[in-house]
Amino acid sequence: MDKTAENIKNRFLELGVDIPIENITERLDKLITKFKVPLDEARRSVIAYFLKEYNIDRNDFFASSGSTPLVKINEANEGGKWVNVRGKVVQLWDNSHESVSQVGLIGDDTGTIKFIKWARDDIPDIQEGNSYQFNNVVINEWNGRFEITLNKNTVIEEISDDINVVSNIMSSPGEGQPAPMVDISDITEDGKWISMRVKLSQLWDNTHESISQVGLIGDATGTIKFIKWTSADLPDFEEGKSYLLNNVVAQEWNDRFEVTLNKNSSIEELDEDVEVGNSSLTFSGVMVDVQSGSGLIKRCPECNRALTKGACMEHGKVDGVYDLRIKAVIDDGNIAQEAILKRDLAEQLSGMTLDEAISMAADALDQGVVLDQMRLKLLGRYFTVTGSKMDRYILVDSIEDQAELNPETIDELISEAEVL
């Protein structure tokens, strides 16, 4: 932490601003020690605070901090850092968002990484299969994965080298080779190519020209949303029929996984009737944490994704829409289970409406007071939640406050503790 604080101080000194090292260290320590924020995220938060405090443009701070290093894909592992990258465009993805010019994967001999190019930045398009040097791109972290964004300071130079790309879980399967077969309950990695045996449970209404079909597919382990892009030129599904889907992509969106079918996917109708199960479960325990990202948040008005520092990872800077959310950790003595409660349950549990939360934050000039109030009211109480298991989370459909534990529950907890 001391080294991080010193690096921040030195960079501001280069821009003519002398910030006392103790001020930087104090903010870092509070984020890391009190709020359990990872060092990299704490660093970004502290830099953002002082950029605003001294009215310094973010691009000036990062882009001009010495020469931008040329890195390999597997070295793109520090959020907020400006770098140069040499890579081949492995794949361009279908994109339905007007604010995004291009999105897909670039790779080199160490792996692949997602990139986003914003329409507003007026950068020339790149071609799938061609190799480029990307100067002045920014590394961002989203849901535990790193990606790079191209911006108005980015310079793209096509190069003649045919860069050898090493596959990782985000790269497409080899020609003629189907991706591994998985159950829906096994889908836990964003960007992974998979194959599935499923039944088409529901088709949803769709008005977007770039989407051919959208709905719900299922197997014995649960259900998941799918999107079939128009550009994929694949045959249509029929409700109630079962299919083998080869080479579809798992993607995490708004705290849930979904699968997308693209031009590399294939659909084969099955004679068998795939059974569709329910992945709902019930879990009881003490709420031991209400995580950051809870309380009063803002969502993108286009895709509903939670904003990070006022920006959507797909649509950039937007005027967000307020929402309430609780990201809880419930511990039964054996397992610490993460759970997500959306607005209706967050209001019910906290006794605070969205309008009241907005008013509270406005009075305090700090959205964090809503999270503090939730923690004060909820931590240490015993709850039973029921919902769908998605990745490491339970997406809660109902929650019951066990204000007074019945004797049977107490006996069960004591017995479990004695076994441990």
FENRARA-V668389 format. One record per residue. RES is the residue in one small letter. D_FIRST is the distance of its C-alpha to the first C-alpha in Angstrom with 2 decimals. Layout:
RES,D_FIRST  RES,D_FIRST
//
This chain:
m,0.00  d,3.82  k,5.43  t,5.06  a,6.22  e,8.63  n,9.91  i,10.68  k,12.38  n,14.31  r,15.57  f,16.87  l,18.43  e,20.31  l,21.78  g,22.84  v,20.50  d,18.76  i,16.16  p,15.15  i,11.54  e,11.80  n,12.93  i,10.00  t,7.55  e,10.38  r,10.79  l,7.39  d,7.83  k,11.41  l,11.15  i,9.10  t,10.90  k,14.18  f,14.89  k,13.35  v,12.31  p,10.85  l,7.52  d,10.04  e,12.19  a,9.83  r,9.09  r,12.90  s,13.70  v,12.03  i,13.69  a,16.86  y,16.95  f,16.95  l,19.28  k,21.65  e,21.29  y,22.35  n,24.61  i,23.16  d,24.30  r,21.76  n,23.82  d,23.72  f,19.94  f,19.56  a,22.97  s,23.38  s,20.04  g,21.82  s,23.85  t,23.10  p,22.64  l,25.29  v,23.86  k,25.59  i,25.66  n,23.66  e,20.84  a,20.68  n,17.77  e,15.13  g,16.21  g,16.94  k,17.28  w,20.68  v,22.54  n,26.11  v,27.75  r,31.17  g,32.74  k,35.95  v,36.65  v,37.28  q,38.32  l,38.82  w,38.77  d,41.22  n,39.84  s,41.42  h,39.08  e,40.40  s,37.00  v,35.99  s,37.85  q,36.91  v,34.69  g,34.61  l,33.14  i,32.51  g,32.06  d,31.98  d,32.40  t,29.05  g,29.61  t,30.04  i,28.07  k,29.26  f,29.72  i,30.86  k,32.90  w,33.65  a,37.26  r,36.45  d,34.95  d,38.32  i,37.13  p,39.85  d,40.18  i,39.35  q,41.71  e,41.24  g,41.66  n,40.87  s,38.00  y,35.86  q,33.04  f,30.80  n,29.12  n,26.39  v,25.65  v,22.60  i,20.82  n,20.65  e,19.91  w,22.63  n,23.29  g,21.10  r,22.70  f,21.89  e,24.57  i,25.22  t,26.90  l,29.32  n,29.60  k,31.69  n,29.80  t,30.40  v,33.13  i,34.92  e,36.97  e,39.28  i,39.46  s,42.34  d,40.34  d,40.87  i,37.38  n,37.48  v,35.48  v,34.20  s,34.44  n,31.82  i,32.17  m,32.21  s,35.01  s,38.66  p,40.97  g,43.15  e,46.60  g,48.96  q,46.30  p,45.56  a,42.10  p,41.72  m,43.63  v,41.58  d,42.30  i,40.83  s,38.88  d,37.15  i,35.70  t,31.95  e,30.53  d,30.39  g,32.27  k,34.11  w,37.79  i,40.11  s,43.80  m,45.32  r,48.66  v,48.94  k,51.40  l,51.34  s,51.13  q,51.02  l,51.33  w,49.85  d,51.23  n,49.62  t,50.28  h,47.82  e,49.71  s,46.96  i,46.98  s,50.04  q,49.47  v,46.85  g,47.07  l,46.35  i,46.88  g,46.81  d,47.39  a,47.82  t,44.10  g,43.70  t,43.77  i,41.60  k,42.03  f,43.22  i,43.67  k,46.26  w,46.01  t,49.31  s,48.50  a,48.33  d,52.14  l,52.27  p,55.08  d,54.75  f,54.02  e,56.47  e,55.56  g,56.41  k,56.48  s,54.29  y,52.57  l,50.73  l,47.83  n,46.57  n,43.44  v,41.90  v,38.23  a,36.06  q,33.83  e,31.60  w,32.56  n,31.98  d,30.67  r,33.73  f,34.80  e,37.84  v,39.66  t,41.04  l,44.10  n,44.28  k,46.60  n,45.45  s,46.32  s,49.73  i,51.62  e,54.33  e,56.38  l,56.86  d,60.07  e,58.25  d,57.04  v,53.31  e,52.65  v,50.03  g,48.19  n,45.89  s,42.25  s,42.09  l,40.83  t,40.46  f,37.57  s,37.38  g,34.68  v,32.45  m,30.03  v,26.73  d,24.43  v,24.94  q,22.16  s,20.52  g,23.04  s,25.73  g,27.86  l,29.04  i,28.19  k,29.86  r,31.57  c,33.00  p,36.71  e,37.74  c,36.04  n,34.65  r,31.17  a,28.39  l,26.76  t,23.11  k,22.41  g,26.16  a,26.75  c,28.58  m,27.67  e,31.41  h,32.73  g,30.00  k,29.95  v,32.54  d,33.84  g,32.60  v,34.72  y,33.48  d,33.38  l,32.39  r,30.68  i,29.36  k,27.07  a,27.60  v,26.91  i,30.09  d,30.28  d,33.69  g,32.64  n,32.58  i,30.81  a,28.06  q,29.62  e,28.08  a,30.61  i,31.01  l,33.46  k,34.78  r,36.13  d,39.38  l,37.88  a,34.83  e,37.39  q,39.54  l,36.85  s,35.08  g,38.39  m,37.02  t,38.53  l,36.74  d,38.52  e,37.49  a,33.81  i,34.07  s,35.81  m,33.26  a,30.37  a,32.52  d,33.31  a,29.68  l,28.49  d,25.80  q,26.24  g,23.74  v,26.49  v,28.43  l,25.75  d,25.36  q,29.17  m,29.36  r,26.92  l,28.90  k,32.15  l,31.48  l,29.06  g,31.02  r,34.17  y,36.06  f,36.93  t,38.92  v,38.03  t,40.15  g,39.29  s,38.74  k,36.22  m,34.25  d,31.56  r,29.32  y,30.58  i,33.77  l,34.98  v,36.71  d,40.35  s,41.12  i,39.46  e,41.24  d,39.99  q,41.16  a,41.52  e,43.62  l,43.40  n,46.85  p,47.89  e,47.85  t,44.21  i,43.31  d,45.32  e,43.61  l,40.10  i,41.28  s,42.87  e,39.77  a,37.68  e,40.37  v,40.29  l,36.57
//
